[in-house]
């Protein structure tokens, strides 16, 4: 293609949502150009969801093996980081998969342009010295990048982000994790289970601060059971690296922390300046691209995924991508609805949640009723035995009699969440939920008991 090229639609960023949009529109007969500077498929398959769950799966197997003595006698457990790292490299972080994804787009009729795209006016995208004019419009799907905190001394050190952790060929002897959100706690537990000595530093008063307090307490207990040191309500004041190890000075601690590696997991952010959104009238300093219910960010402009600020989750990106495709093709469909936004922290136990927390509901002025029941109180929880830590928490809008939020934590917390997700999304009356038949013996039966305990 030459300068000042033409296309029907230009999709900037081919992560999960962007790749879906480009492929679906190409299959529908539109002339689509997808722009991607890195691997087609984005963060999730190469550095995020997929490789991290491989690592977590391996760590969970080690934990389960360690629980065997309590059930059936002695067990021999030999952690092998090399096998896990090799599988991640072979099946997730592989350029071969990038080419497969690129070929998949081509097979659907789309065209791939390698490079970083930026807006250069309405319906115009520039990649290097090439400018592509989109007759129908542009879709922004460039995702987010790790947010690096301005801790004195951190810049210039060989700190890790999640990408470095996923690519690690050798297990460090020790690691400090800055950040106690989902990424921080997942990787802290996984590394600890392979005998790495881990310390987590979280500035908020608890881990998983955006979730229910009970979730943060459970995550703390789980990490400490795996030997992780958890420090909450404190911040790193200064960081240094002497060529061999990191030294982190923490407020309130006389002695500094030292470790071979430092993992920064303090959130993610969008760089709208690099996208030149000001050329289409948007604020480059904003934290996200704001969209309407059909994912429109302006005339001939749509946005999907993390860049919209609706949650850095692959499932949100895919959900929004489907809406954007319908709108671009002129097909009717409902607006985006985030009332029942689900999320899962894949620790052991898994911590799934949907909708509002109790605090969020109260801040909105709602009159709520809640209940919290331990998974171990159910027959399945008792049968499960070791490793059955967890709980079900329900948040009901007492005036309307419907669930507006729920947390499902336990051995299958993310899977149990599905039914609660449906209940919140469909606004099924609590009285109707109480009269369902709950399969025996399953973890789901804890939900039935929690419904009866709403107060």
C-alpha positions as CSV (number, residue, x, y, z in Angstrom):
1,X,0.0,0.0,0.0
2,X,1.2,3.5,-0.7
3,X,0.8,6.8,1.1
4,X,-2.7,8.2,1.6
5,X,-4.3,4.8,1.3
6,X,-8.0,4.1,1.6
7,X,-9.9,1.6,3.7
8,X,-13.4,1.0,4.9
9,X,-12.4,0.7,8.6
10,X,-9.1,1.0,10.3
11,X,-8.7,-0.8,13.6
12,X,-5.8,0.5,15.7
13,X,-4.6,-2.2,18.1
14,X,-5.2,-5.9,17.6
15,X,-5.6,-7.2,21.1
16,X,-8.5,-9.6,21.8
17,X,-11.2,-6.9,21.1
18,X,-9.4,-5.3,18.2
19,X,-8.7,-8.6,16.5
20,X,-12.3,-9.6,16.8
21,X,-13.5,-6.3,15.4
22,X,-11.2,-6.4,12.4
23,X,-12.0,-10.1,11.7
24,X,-15.7,-9.7,12.0
25,X,-15.9,-6.7,9.8
26,X,-13.7,-8.2,7.2
27,X,-15.9,-11.3,7.2
28,X,-18.9,-9.0,6.7
29,X,-17.3,-7.7,3.5
30,X,-15.7,-4.5,4.6
31,X,-12.3,-3.4,3.5
32,X,-10.5,-3.6,6.9
33,X,-6.9,-2.6,7.9
34,X,-5.7,-3.7,11.3
35,X,-2.7,-1.8,12.8
36,X,-0.5,-3.6,15.3
37,X,3.0,-2.8,16.5
38,X,3.5,-6.0,18.6
39,X,1.9,-9.4,18.6
40,X,-1.5,-9.9,17.1
41,X,-3.7,-11.0,19.9
42,X,-2.4,-8.5,22.4
43,X,-1.5,-8.8,26.1
44,X,-3.9,-11.6,27.1
45,X,-2.5,-14.6,25.1
46,X,1.2,-13.8,25.3
47,X,1.9,-11.9,28.6
48,X,-1.4,-11.9,30.6
49,X,-4.3,-14.2,31.0
50,X,-3.1,-17.3,29.3
51,X,0.5,-17.7,30.5
52,X,-0.3,-16.5,34.0
53,X,-3.0,-19.2,34.3
54,X,-0.5,-21.8,33.1
55,X,1.8,-20.7,35.9
56,X,-1.0,-20.6,38.4
57,X,-2.3,-24.0,37.4
58,X,1.1,-25.5,38.0
59,X,1.4,-23.8,41.4
60,X,-2.1,-25.0,42.3
61,X,-1.1,-28.6,41.5
62,X,1.8,-28.3,43.8
63,X,-0.4,-27.0,46.5
64,X,-2.9,-29.9,46.0
65,X,-0.1,-32.4,46.1
66,X,1.1,-30.8,49.4
67,X,-2.4,-31.4,50.8
68,X,-2.4,-35.1,50.0
69,X,-0.6,-36.1,53.2
70,X,-3.6,-34.9,55.2
71,X,-5.8,-37.2,53.1
72,X,-3.8,-40.2,52.0
73,X,-0.3,-40.3,53.5
74,X,3.0,-39.0,52.3
75,X,3.5,-37.2,49.1
76,X,6.6,-36.2,47.2
77,X,6.5,-32.8,45.6
78,X,9.3,-31.5,43.4
79,X,8.7,-28.0,42.0
80,X,10.2,-27.7,38.5
81,X,10.1,-24.1,37.3
82,X,11.9,-25.0,34.1
83,X,8.9,-27.1,32.9
84,X,6.5,-24.4,33.6
85,X,8.6,-21.7,31.9
86,X,9.1,-23.9,28.9
87,X,5.4,-24.5,28.5
88,X,4.7,-20.8,28.7
89,X,7.3,-20.1,26.0
90,X,6.1,-22.9,23.8
91,X,2.4,-22.3,24.0
92,X,1.9,-18.7,24.9
93,X,4.8,-16.3,24.2
94,X,5.6,-17.6,20.7
95,X,5.9,-15.6,17.6
96,X,4.5,-18.5,15.7
97,X,1.1,-17.8,17.3
98,X,1.4,-14.2,16.2
99,X,1.8,-15.3,12.6
100,X,-1.2,-17.7,12.9
101,X,-3.3,-14.8,14.1
102,X,-2.1,-12.6,11.3
103,X,-2.8,-15.3,8.8
104,X,-6.3,-15.7,10.3
105,X,-7.0,-12.0,9.7
106,X,-5.8,-12.2,6.1
107,X,-8.0,-15.3,5.5
108,X,-11.0,-13.3,6.5
109,X,-10.1,-10.6,4.0
110,X,-8.4,-8.1,6.4
111,X,-5.0,-6.4,5.8
112,X,-2.4,-6.1,8.5
113,X,-0.1,-3.1,8.9
114,X,2.8,-3.4,11.3
115,X,3.6,-0.3,13.3
116,X,2.2,2.1,15.9
117,X,-0.9,3.9,14.7
118,X,-2.0,7.3,15.7
119,X,-4.9,9.5,14.7
120,X,-4.1,12.4,12.3
121,X,-7.6,13.8,12.0
122,X,-11.2,12.5,11.6
123,X,-11.2,9.0,10.0
124,X,-7.4,9.2,9.4
125,X,-4.7,7.0,10.9
126,X,-0.9,7.5,10.4
127,X,1.5,4.6,10.7
128,X,5.1,5.8,10.2
129,X,5.1,7.8,7.0
130,X,1.8,6.2,5.8
131,X,-1.6,7.7,6.2
132,X,-4.8,5.6,5.8
133,X,-8.1,7.3,5.3
134,X,-11.1,5.3,6.6
135,X,-14.3,5.8,4.7
136,X,-16.5,4.4,7.5
137,X,-14.4,5.0,10.5
138,X,-11.7,4.1,13.0
139,X,-11.8,1.8,16.0
140,X,-9.3,2.4,18.8
141,X,-8.3,-0.8,20.7
142,X,-4.8,-0.1,21.9
143,X,-5.1,-1.4,25.5
144,X,-3.0,-0.2,28.4
145,X,0.5,-0.3,29.7
146,X,1.9,-1.0,33.2
147,X,1.7,2.0,35.4
148,X,5.2,2.6,37.0
149,X,5.0,4.5,40.3
150,X,7.3,7.5,40.7
151,X,9.3,5.9,43.6
152,X,12.7,7.5,43.9
153,X,15.4,5.3,42.5
154,X,13.1,2.9,40.6
155,X,13.7,4.4,37.2
156,X,16.6,2.8,35.5
157,X,16.6,-0.4,37.6
158,X,16.0,-3.8,36.0
159,X,12.5,-4.1,37.6
160,X,10.0,-6.6,36.2
161,X,6.5,-6.1,34.9
162,X,4.1,-8.9,34.3
163,X,5.7,-9.5,30.9
164,X,9.1,-10.1,32.4
165,X,7.7,-12.5,35.0
166,X,6.0,-14.5,32.2
167,X,9.3,-14.7,30.2
168,X,11.4,-15.7,33.2
169,X,13.5,-18.8,32.3
170,X,14.9,-19.2,35.8
171,X,13.1,-18.9,39.2
172,X,14.5,-16.1,41.3
173,X,15.4,-17.0,44.9
174,X,13.5,-14.0,46.2
175,X,11.1,-11.3,44.9
176,X,9.4,-8.1,46.1
177,X,6.0,-7.3,44.6
178,X,4.9,-3.7,44.5
179,X,1.1,-3.8,44.4
180,X,-1.5,-6.1,45.9
181,X,-4.1,-6.1,43.2
182,X,-5.1,-9.1,41.1
183,X,-1.9,-9.3,39.1
184,X,0.3,-8.8,42.2
185,X,-1.4,-11.4,44.4
186,X,-1.7,-14.0,41.6
187,X,2.0,-13.9,40.6
188,X,3.1,-13.6,44.3
189,X,1.3,-16.9,45.1
190,X,2.5,-18.7,42.0
191,X,6.1,-17.8,42.5
192,X,6.0,-18.6,46.2
193,X,4.7,-22.0,45.4
194,X,7.8,-22.7,43.4
195,X,9.9,-21.9,46.5
196,X,10.6,-18.2,45.7
197,X,10.7,-16.0,48.9
198,X,8.1,-13.3,48.2
199,X,7.1,-10.1,49.9
200,X,4.1,-8.0,48.8
201,X,3.9,-4.3,49.5
202,X,0.4,-2.7,49.1
203,X,-0.2,1.0,49.8
204,X,-3.9,0.5,50.5
205,X,-5.1,-1.0,53.8
206,X,-5.7,-4.4,52.4
207,X,-5.1,-6.6,49.3
208,X,-7.6,-6.5,46.5
209,X,-8.8,-3.1,47.7
210,X,-11.4,-2.7,45.0
211,X,-13.2,-5.9,46.2
212,X,-15.0,-6.8,49.4
213,X,-13.0,-6.6,52.6
214,X,-13.6,-10.3,53.1
215,X,-11.9,-11.0,49.8
216,X,-8.8,-9.0,50.8
217,X,-8.6,-10.9,54.1
218,X,-8.9,-14.3,52.3
219,X,-6.2,-13.4,49.8
220,X,-3.9,-12.3,52.7
221,X,-4.5,-15.5,54.6
222,X,-3.9,-17.6,51.4
223,X,-0.6,-15.8,50.6
224,X,0.7,-16.0,54.1
225,X,-0.1,-19.8,54.2
226,X,2.2,-20.1,51.2
227,X,5.0,-18.2,53.0
228,X,4.5,-14.8,51.5
229,X,5.1,-11.8,53.6
230,X,2.2,-9.3,53.2
231,X,2.7,-5.6,54.1
232,X,-0.4,-3.4,53.7
233,X,-1.0,0.3,54.3
234,X,2.7,1.1,53.6
235,X,4.5,2.4,50.6
236,X,8.0,2.0,49.1
237,X,10.0,5.2,49.8
238,X,13.2,4.5,47.9
239,X,14.5,1.7,45.6
240,X,18.0,0.8,44.5
241,X,19.8,-2.0,42.7
242,X,23.4,-2.8,43.1
243,X,23.8,-5.1,40.1
244,X,22.8,-8.2,42.1
245,X,19.8,-7.4,44.3
246,X,17.1,-4.8,44.9
247,X,16.9,-2.8,48.1
248,X,13.5,-1.3,49.0
249,X,13.0,1.1,51.9
250,X,9.5,0.9,53.2
251,X,7.8,3.6,55.3
252,X,7.6,2.6,59.0
253,X,10.2,-0.2,58.6
254,X,13.7,0.4,60.1
255,X,15.4,-2.3,58.0
256,X,15.1,-2.3,54.2
257,X,13.8,-5.2,52.2
258,X,16.1,-7.0,49.8
259,X,15.4,-9.4,47.0
260,X,16.8,-10.7,43.7
261,X,13.9,-9.4,41.7
262,X,11.3,-6.6,41.9
263,X,7.9,-7.0,40.2
264,X,5.9,-3.8,39.6
265,X,2.2,-4.6,39.6
266,X,0.7,-1.2,40.5
267,X,-2.0,-1.0,37.9
268,X,-2.2,0.0,34.2
269,X,-2.8,3.2,32.2
270,X,-3.6,4.4,28.8
271,X,-1.4,6.9,26.9
272,X,-3.8,8.9,24.8
273,X,-1.2,11.5,23.9
274,X,0.7,8.9,21.8
275,X,-2.6,8.2,20.0
276,X,-2.9,11.9,19.1
277,X,-6.6,11.9,20.1
278,X,-6.5,15.7,20.2
279,X,-6.7,15.6,16.4
280,X,-10.3,14.4,16.7
281,X,-11.2,16.7,19.6
282,X,-10.6,14.4,22.5
283,X,-8.6,15.2,25.7
284,X,-5.2,13.6,25.4
285,X,-4.7,13.9,29.2
286,X,-7.9,11.9,30.0
287,X,-7.6,8.5,31.7
288,X,-9.7,6.8,29.1
289,X,-11.7,7.3,25.9
290,X,-15.3,7.8,26.8
291,X,-17.9,6.1,24.7
292,X,-21.6,5.9,24.5
293,X,-23.6,2.7,24.7
294,X,-22.7,1.7,21.2
295,X,-19.0,2.2,21.8
296,X,-19.0,5.5,19.8
297,X,-16.3,8.0,20.8
298,X,-17.1,10.5,18.1
299,X,-18.2,10.8,14.5
300,X,-16.7,7.8,12.7
301,X,-14.8,6.8,15.8
302,X,-15.3,3.8,18.1
303,X,-13.3,2.5,21.0
304,X,-13.2,-0.9,22.7
305,X,-11.2,-2.6,25.5
306,X,-9.1,-1.3,28.3
307,X,-8.8,2.1,26.6
308,X,-12.5,2.8,27.5
309,X,-11.7,2.5,31.3
310,X,-14.4,-0.1,31.9
311,X,-12.1,-2.6,33.4
312,X,-8.9,-4.2,32.1
313,X,-10.5,-7.6,31.3
314,X,-10.5,-9.6,28.1
315,X,-14.2,-10.4,28.5
316,X,-15.1,-6.7,28.6
317,X,-13.0,-6.1,25.5
318,X,-14.8,-8.9,23.6
319,X,-18.2,-7.8,24.9
320,X,-17.6,-4.2,23.7
321,X,-16.1,-5.5,20.4
322,X,-19.4,-7.3,19.5
323,X,-21.4,-4.1,20.2
324,X,-19.0,-2.0,18.1
325,X,-19.2,-4.5,15.2
326,X,-23.0,-4.4,15.2
327,X,-23.1,-0.6,15.3
328,X,-20.5,-0.2,12.4
329,X,-22.6,-2.6,10.3
330,X,-25.8,-0.8,11.1
331,X,-27.3,-3.7,13.0
332,X,-29.6,-3.0,16.0
333,X,-28.6,-4.2,19.4
334,X,-28.7,-3.1,23.1
335,X,-26.3,-0.6,24.6
336,X,-23.4,-1.7,26.7
337,X,-24.5,-2.6,30.3
338,X,-21.9,-2.9,33.0
339,X,-24.2,-3.5,36.0
340,X,-23.1,-7.1,36.1
341,X,-19.4,-6.8,35.3
342,X,-17.7,-10.0,36.4
343,X,-14.1,-10.4,37.5
344,X,-12.0,-13.2,38.9
345,X,-8.7,-13.1,40.8
346,X,-7.1,-16.5,40.1
347,X,-5.5,-17.2,43.4
348,X,-6.1,-20.4,45.3
349,X,-8.8,-20.0,46.5
350,X,-10.2,-18.2,43.4
351,X,-12.0,-15.0,44.2
352,X,-14.8,-14.1,41.8
353,X,-17.1,-11.1,42.0
354,X,-19.8,-9.4,40.0
355,X,-21.6,-6.1,40.3
356,X,-21.3,-3.8,43.2
357,X,-19.6,-4.3,46.5
358,X,-21.5,-3.5,49.7
359,X,-19.5,-0.3,50.1
360,X,-20.2,0.8,46.5
361,X,-23.9,0.1,46.9
362,X,-24.1,2.2,50.1
363,X,-22.2,5.0,48.5
364,X,-24.9,5.1,45.9
365,X,-27.5,5.6,48.6
366,X,-29.0,2.1,48.2
367,X,-30.5,0.3,51.2
368,X,-28.8,-3.1,51.2
369,X,-29.0,-6.4,52.9
370,X,-26.0,-8.7,52.9
371,X,-25.0,-12.2,53.9
372,X,-21.6,-14.0,54.2
373,X,-21.3,-17.8,54.5
374,X,-18.2,-19.9,54.4
375,X,-17.9,-22.5,51.6
376,X,-16.8,-25.0,54.2
377,X,-20.3,-24.9,55.8
378,X,-21.7,-26.6,52.7
379,X,-21.6,-30.4,52.2
380,X,-19.3,-30.0,49.2
381,X,-17.0,-27.8,51.2
382,X,-16.8,-30.4,54.0
383,X,-16.2,-33.2,51.4
384,X,-13.5,-31.1,49.8
385,X,-11.6,-30.8,53.0
386,X,-8.1,-29.2,52.9
387,X,-8.1,-26.2,50.6
388,X,-11.8,-25.5,51.1
389,X,-11.3,-21.9,52.3
390,X,-13.7,-19.4,50.8
391,X,-17.1,-17.8,51.2
392,X,-20.2,-16.5,49.4
393,X,-21.2,-12.9,49.9
394,X,-24.4,-11.5,48.6
395,X,-25.5,-7.8,48.3
396,X,-29.2,-7.2,47.8
397,X,-31.0,-4.0,46.9
398,X,-33.5,-4.3,49.7
399,X,-36.0,-2.0,48.1
400,X,-36.2,-3.8,44.8
401,X,-35.5,-7.3,46.2
402,X,-32.8,-8.2,43.7
403,X,-29.1,-8.9,43.9
404,X,-26.8,-6.1,42.8
405,X,-23.5,-7.7,43.8
406,X,-21.9,-11.0,44.9
407,X,-18.6,-12.5,45.7
408,X,-17.8,-16.2,45.2
409,X,-14.5,-17.3,46.7
410,X,-13.4,-20.8,47.0
411,X,-11.9,-23.9,45.2
412,X,-14.1,-23.1,42.2
413,X,-15.0,-19.5,42.9
414,X,-14.8,-18.3,39.3
415,X,-17.0,-21.1,38.1
416,X,-19.6,-20.7,40.8
417,X,-19.8,-17.0,39.9
418,X,-21.6,-17.8,36.7
419,X,-25.0,-18.3,38.3
420,X,-24.6,-15.2,40.4
421,X,-23.6,-13.2,37.3
422,X,-26.9,-14.3,35.6
423,X,-28.9,-13.3,38.7
424,X,-27.4,-9.8,38.9
425,X,-27.6,-9.2,35.1
426,X,-31.1,-10.4,34.8
427,X,-32.3,-8.8,38.1
428,X,-33.9,-12.1,39.1
429,X,-36.0,-11.5,42.3
430,X,-34.3,-12.9,45.4
431,X,-37.6,-14.7,46.3
432,X,-37.4,-16.6,43.0
433,X,-33.8,-17.5,43.5
434,X,-34.7,-18.9,47.0
435,X,-37.1,-21.4,45.3
436,X,-34.6,-22.8,42.8
437,X,-33.3,-26.3,43.0
438,X,-29.6,-26.3,43.9
439,X,-27.7,-29.4,42.9
440,X,-26.4,-31.6,45.7
441,X,-23.6,-31.8,46.6
442,X,-22.0,-28.8,44.9
443,X,-20.3,-25.6,46.0
444,X,-23.4,-23.8,44.5
445,X,-25.5,-24.8,47.4
446,X,-23.7,-22.3,49.5
447,X,-25.5,-19.7,47.4
448,X,-28.9,-21.1,48.5
449,X,-27.8,-20.9,52.2
450,X,-26.5,-17.3,51.7
451,X,-29.9,-16.3,50.1
452,X,-31.6,-17.5,53.3
453,X,-29.2,-15.6,55.5
454,X,-29.7,-12.1,53.9
455,X,-30.2,-9.6,56.7
